[in-house]
Amino acid sequence: MRIRVTVAAVSALSGALAVSALAVPAAQADDSAASHRADVAKVRKAAASRAAGKPYSLNVSFSNLKIAKAVKVGTTNHVATTVTYTLTHGADVDITARDFVTDALIYRGSATAPDNMLYGNKPAKCTATSATTAQCKGTIDVYPGDDELRNSDAGTWRAAAEATAFNGQNPAGETFDITKVGYKKHSGLGTTLMQRYSKLTVNASPEPVKKGKPITVTGKLSRANWEDNKYHGYVGQPVKLQFRMKNSSTYTTVKTIRTNATGNLKTTVTAAQDGYFRFTFAGTTTTPAVKATGDFVDVR
């Protein structure tokens, strides 16, 4: 599984957490996200193993998770998307403890052996709505420039939530007893699309043009490549050429053409009246819809 370059190898399966009240917490010495994730990763790994020593099942459950329908990610810029969910817990669980942490994450592939996983820089913040329920809000943070994604990661991701109660145990301490740590994770709480950000250009010429003469409209549809952090043409995609009159706000479709082997577009129309030409792309599961800014043509 790919992980962020800022995270140690032990964090491969980790989520974000804050452990500021552990008995001798590593987080007090190093309050970095990496150390937080390393601590919870140790717990999660033990919970998934068949070994005798593992955390006990924490008396919590998760519901009503909401996340954006799609997360559009370019080549370099950090992207954050909000996740909210309801946390229900037993009376024996103190969600206000400084070493109680909960967060949401998204994963690609199976829940038990994901191909990739993304999470938030910080733990979710929860507000109690009753003695045993809380509304939680966090983020999923994506850094495409840090080799977090491959092009094959575009498509459907699933959401999960987890909670860890360290109960004063220090994962880095010599007396750490993992059986005194509570942990619960619930997968398959929702879905989102991880999409490769798209761009679309248009140019109509000549400008101006005589009525009845041909207008050549060119452009290019490209999308983010997460492996070389550049934009490349999106090949063989249907794109609509649209037109709106000078004093109108409504575009109408003139024709549909396809991008060529480099993502370029080219077609001709007959000049009839002043107005704007644009290309529009409806999108796919891996690539979001996009519209080019209209290019004005003066017909004389």
Salt bridges, closest charged atoms under 4 A:
ASP31 OD1 - HIS36 NE2 2.96
ASP141 OD1 - HIS78 NE2 2.73
ASP147 OD1 - ARG150 NH1 2.16
GLU148 OE2 - ARG4 NE 1.99
ASP153 OD2 - ARG2 NH2 2.25
GLU162 OE2 - ARG44 NH2 2.51
ASP228 OD2 - HIS232 NE2 2.66
ASP298 OD2 - ARG300 NE 2.98
